[in-house]
Amino acid sequence: MSATNMAGSKVHLHVDPEAFRHELEENWADNDDYRWKQLAILNLVGAGWKVQNIARAFNLNKNHVHRVIANARTHIGKFANNSPARAA
């Protein structure tokens, strides 16, 4: 499977999406409530929700939602690059 990185380049994922999601939940988000919120927001973006609707659902400013998304993508990218599953 492949995905697109922040620069728009196609990258190959070494694990299936479900395994990567599980890895994120177990080892990245773990017991961190804010990271769980980031994952929820990213899932809503992936499901096609508009940023202003996500902001309304979470009672946030839409600029804050944009920052949350950018921050989450950066941290998840770093996590994915250092993940042991990447070597599989």
N, C-alpha and C positions, 0 to 999 in steps of 0.2 A: 504494500500500500504506500501511497505517497501523499504529501501535503505541500502546502506552500508556506515558506518562511516569511518573516516580516519584510524582507527585501523583495519578495515576489518570486524567489527562486524555488523551483520544485526540489523537494528533498524526499528521500526514501525513508519510510518508517520501518524499523526492524521488528516491530511487534504489531499485532492487530489492534484496532482502536479500543476494543473492550479491555484488553490487557493493559494498554497505556492508561485508560481511564482508571482502572483498578490501581495501578501504580501511583497515579496522582492522588487518589483518595487515601490510600494506605500510607504513602511515604512523603507526599508533599503537603496535603491538607491536614492529615492526621487529626490532631485535637485543636487545630487553629481555626476558630470561628470565622475570622476574616478571610482566610483562604477558601473556606467553604462558600462564603458569599461570592468571592471572585469566581469560583467554579460555576456557581449558579448563574451569575451574570453572563459568563462566557457561553454557557449552554443556551441561555435565552437568545443571545446574539446569534449563535449557530442555528437556532430554530427560526430565525427571521424576525425577531422582535425589534422594534425601533427603539433607539436609545432613550427617547423621551418617555416611552411606555415603561421601560425598565426603571428609569428614574422615578416615575410615579409609583411603581410597584414597591420599590425599596425606600421610598420617601427620601430620595437624593436629588441633588442638582444634576442636570444632564452633563455638565462639564466634569463633575465628580465621577460619573459613570464612565466617561471617556478615559479619565485617568486610571480608574480601576481596571478597565479593559487593557490599557497599554501596560500597566504595571504587571498584571497577571500574565499577559503574553510574554513579557520579558522574563519574569521569574520561572514560568513553566518552560520556556525555551532553555534557560540555564539548567533547570532540573533535568530536562530531557537529554541535554548534551552530557550530563554527568551520571545519567542513570545506568545501572548495571544491565538493564534490559536492552540498552542500546547496542551492547556488544553481541547480543544473541544472533 
